Amino acid sequence: MDEGALPCEVAVEPVALGGEADGAHARGRIGYRVAKRAFDIVFSATAITLLLAPSIVLCIAIRLESPGSPIYSQKRVGRIGADGKVVTFDMYKFRSMYADADERLPELQEMNEADGPLFKIKNDPRVTRLGRFIRKHSIDELPQFVNCLLGQLSTVGPRPPLPNEVSQYDEHAMRRLSVKPGLTGYWQVSGRSDTSFNDMVELDLKYIQECGALTDFKVIARTVAVVFNGKGAC
């Protein structure tokens, strides 16, 4: 549903707490955002440093199996900007499909197994042998630590959707875009591709309501387990 497919900081009406309580709430949110960004910078910089050598080896392996760049770049939607417009960025992944995957997408549309605006096929013929392994264990997403370091992603948050998916969102689903997207989140540790589009939306909105430092650390810990067992990958 990613490659080859054509609040934290909640942008909704604030809750009126009143007086000193309101001020304390605002300061708490600002403190959380600052701490979260600092953690994103340190965590992503450390990950990039530790994973540099293995990443080079993986890039060579990807290139040997199939021609084309081992790094895949795709436009994704970040969040709704202050002007109300959709903000996009280039999200990076290790290429898990053959280089002509985007061109072959139209011929596979009738095989789509996802609901809503999503596209996914469990046995997508465009995925390489190595690609199946790195997708199952989310290794293909490691280059997104660069997006995290640049501030386009956070460590935890809703997954960034494709522009054509957002064009099909209703008002309820658009609330996913009220916060910065993340490398991992409630959806990623709750079944991933085994869940429906509506489930994904509800999980993301649940995170938006519950987000905080402790919540983020719990999601990161659960993500480690998901990466190892590969459950729900597509």
C-alpha positions as CSV (number, residue, x, y, z in Angstrom):
1,M,0.0,0.0,0.0
2,D,3.0,2.3,0.1
3,E,5.6,1.9,-2.6
4,G,4.0,1.5,-6.1
5,A,0.6,2.9,-5.2
6,L,-1.0,5.9,-7.3
7,P,-3.4,15.7,18.8
8,C,0.4,16.3,20.1
9,E,-0.3,19.3,17.8
10,V,-4.0,19.0,17.2
11,A,-5.4,21.5,14.7
12,V,-9.0,21.4,16.1
13,E,-11.0,23.6,18.4
14,P,-9.1,23.8,21.8
15,V,-10.8,22.7,25.0
16,A,-11.6,25.6,27.2
17,L,-10.0,24.8,30.6
18,G,-10.1,28.3,31.8
19,G,-7.7,30.5,33.8
20,E,-4.6,28.9,35.3
21,A,-5.6,25.4,34.2
22,D,-5.7,26.6,30.6
23,G,-2.3,28.1,30.8
24,A,-0.8,25.0,32.4
25,H,-2.3,22.8,29.7
26,A,-0.8,25.1,26.9
27,R,2.6,25.1,28.5
28,G,2.5,21.3,28.9
29,R,1.7,20.9,25.2
30,I,4.5,23.2,24.2
31,G,6.9,21.3,26.4
32,Y,5.9,18.0,25.0
33,R,6.3,19.2,21.4
34,V,9.8,20.6,22.1
35,A,10.9,17.4,23.9
36,K,9.4,15.3,21.1
37,R,11.4,17.2,18.5
38,A,14.6,17.0,20.5
39,F,14.1,13.2,20.9
40,D,13.4,12.9,17.1
41,I,16.7,14.6,16.3
42,V,18.8,12.5,18.7
43,F,17.1,9.2,18.0
44,S,17.1,9.6,14.2
45,A,20.7,10.8,14.1
46,T,21.9,7.9,16.2
47,A,19.9,5.4,14.0
48,I,21.4,6.8,10.8
49,T,24.9,6.6,12.2
50,L,24.5,3.0,13.4
51,L,22.7,1.8,10.3
52,L,24.9,3.4,7.7
53,A,27.2,0.4,7.0
54,P,24.3,-2.2,6.9
55,S,22.3,0.2,4.7
56,I,25.2,0.3,2.1
57,V,25.3,-3.5,2.0
58,L,21.5,-3.6,1.6
59,C,21.6,-1.1,-1.2
60,I,24.2,-3.2,-3.1
61,A,22.0,-6.3,-2.6
62,I,18.9,-4.5,-3.9
63,R,20.8,-3.3,-6.9
64,L,22.2,-6.8,-7.7
65,E,18.7,-8.4,-7.6
66,S,17.0,-5.9,-9.9
67,P,18.1,-2.8,-11.9
68,G,17.3,0.7,-10.6
69,S,18.1,2.9,-7.7
70,P,18.0,1.1,-4.3
71,I,16.4,4.1,-2.7
72,Y,12.7,4.9,-3.6
73,S,11.3,8.4,-3.2
74,Q,7.6,9.0,-3.0
75,K,5.4,12.1,-2.4
76,R,3.5,11.9,0.8
77,V,1.2,14.2,2.7
78,G,2.6,15.6,5.9
79,R,-0.1,17.6,7.6
80,I,-2.5,20.5,6.9
81,G,-0.5,23.8,7.0
82,A,-1.4,27.0,8.8
83,D,-2.9,28.2,5.5
84,G,-5.2,25.2,5.3
85,K,-3.3,23.7,2.4
86,V,-1.9,20.2,2.2
87,V,1.8,20.0,2.8
88,T,3.7,17.3,0.9
89,F,7.3,16.0,1.2
90,D,9.5,13.3,-0.4
91,M,9.5,10.2,1.7
92,Y,12.4,7.7,1.3
93,K,12.4,3.9,1.4
94,F,14.7,1.1,0.4
95,R,13.2,-0.1,-2.9
96,S,11.3,-3.4,-2.4
97,M,9.7,-3.6,-5.8
98,Y,10.9,-3.8,-9.4
99,A,11.7,-0.4,-10.9
100,D,8.7,-0.4,-13.2
101,A,6.2,-0.9,-10.3
102,D,4.4,2.5,-10.7
103,E,3.9,1.8,-14.4
104,R,2.4,-1.6,-13.7
105,L,-0.1,-0.3,-11.1
106,P,-3.1,0.3,-13.5
107,E,-3.1,-3.3,-14.6
108,L,-3.4,-4.4,-10.9
109,Q,-6.2,-2.1,-9.7
110,E,-8.8,-4.7,-10.0
111,M,-6.8,-7.0,-7.7
112,N,-6.9,-4.4,-4.9
113,E,-7.7,-6.1,-1.5
114,A,-8.0,-2.9,0.6
115,D,-11.0,-0.8,1.3
116,G,-11.4,3.0,1.2
117,P,-8.7,4.9,-0.7
118,L,-5.9,2.4,0.1
119,F,-4.3,0.0,-2.3
120,K,-2.7,-3.3,-1.3
121,I,-2.2,-6.8,-2.6
122,K,-0.8,-9.4,-0.2
123,N,1.1,-11.2,-3.0
124,D,1.9,-8.2,-5.1
125,P,3.8,-9.5,-8.2
126,R,5.9,-6.3,-8.3
127,V,7.7,-7.1,-5.1
128,T,11.1,-8.6,-5.4
129,R,12.3,-11.6,-3.3
130,L,14.5,-9.4,-1.1
131,G,11.7,-6.9,-1.0
132,R,9.3,-9.3,0.6
133,F,11.7,-9.8,3.5
134,I,12.5,-6.2,4.1
135,R,8.8,-5.2,3.9
136,K,7.8,-7.9,6.3
137,H,10.3,-6.6,8.9
138,S,9.9,-2.9,8.0
139,I,13.5,-2.7,7.0
140,D,12.5,-0.9,3.8
141,E,11.4,2.1,6.0
142,L,14.7,2.7,7.7
143,P,15.7,5.6,5.3
144,Q,12.8,7.5,6.8
145,F,15.0,8.3,9.7
146,V,16.4,11.0,7.3
147,N,12.9,12.4,7.0
148,C,12.6,12.3,10.8
149,L,15.9,14.2,11.2
150,L,14.7,16.8,8.7
151,G,11.5,17.3,10.7
152,Q,9.2,16.0,8.0
153,L,8.3,13.0,10.2
154,S,8.2,12.4,13.9
155,T,9.2,9.1,15.5
156,V,5.6,8.4,16.5
157,G,2.5,9.6,14.7
158,P,0.0,8.6,11.9
159,R,1.6,7.2,8.8
160,P,1.8,9.8,6.0
161,P,-0.7,9.1,3.2
162,L,-0.4,9.5,-0.5
163,P,-1.9,12.6,-2.1
164,N,-4.4,10.6,-4.1
165,E,-5.6,8.9,-0.9
166,V,-6.1,12.3,0.8
167,S,-8.2,13.5,-2.1
168,Q,-10.7,10.8,-1.2
169,Y,-10.8,11.6,2.5
170,D,-14.0,12.8,4.2
171,E,-13.9,15.4,7.0
172,H,-13.5,12.7,9.7
173,A,-10.4,11.1,8.0
174,M,-8.9,14.5,7.4
175,R,-8.3,14.8,11.1
176,R,-5.5,12.4,10.8
177,L,-3.5,15.2,9.2
178,S,-3.9,17.5,12.2
179,V,-0.5,16.3,13.6
180,K,2.9,15.6,12.1
181,P,3.0,12.0,10.7
182,G,5.4,9.4,12.2
183,L,7.6,6.5,11.5
184,T,5.4,4.3,13.7
185,G,2.1,4.7,15.6
186,Y,-1.0,2.9,16.9
187,W,-1.8,1.5,13.4
188,Q,1.7,0.1,12.9
189,V,1.6,-1.9,16.1
190,S,-2.1,-3.0,15.8
191,G,-2.1,-5.2,12.7
192,R,-0.9,-2.9,9.9
193,S,-2.2,-4.2,6.6
194,D,-4.6,-6.6,8.5
195,T,-6.7,-3.6,9.5
196,S,-9.3,-1.8,7.5
197,F,-9.0,1.9,6.4
198,N,-11.6,2.9,9.0
199,D,-9.7,1.0,11.7
200,M,-6.6,2.9,10.7
201,V,-8.4,6.3,10.9
202,E,-9.8,5.5,14.3
203,L,-6.4,4.3,15.7
204,D,-4.8,7.5,14.5
205,L,-7.5,9.7,16.0
206,K,-7.1,7.7,19.3
207,Y,-3.4,8.4,19.3
208,I,-4.1,12.1,18.7
209,Q,-6.2,12.2,21.8
210,E,-3.8,10.1,24.0
211,C,-0.4,11.3,22.7
212,G,2.3,12.1,25.3
213,A,5.8,11.1,26.2
214,L,4.8,7.9,28.0
215,T,2.5,6.9,25.1
216,D,5.2,7.5,22.6
217,F,7.7,5.3,24.4
218,K,5.2,2.5,24.7
219,V,4.5,2.6,20.9
220,I,8.3,2.5,20.2
221,A,8.7,-0.5,22.5
222,R,5.8,-2.3,20.8
223,T,7.2,-1.4,17.4
224,V,10.4,-3.4,18.1
225,A,8.4,-6.5,18.7
226,V,6.4,-6.0,15.5
227,V,9.5,-5.5,13.4
228,F,10.9,-8.8,14.6
229,N,7.7,-10.9,14.1
230,G,6.6,-9.1,10.9
231,K,2.9,-9.6,11.7
232,G,0.5,-7.7,9.5
233,A,3.0,-6.8,6.8
234,C,1.9,-6.6,3.2
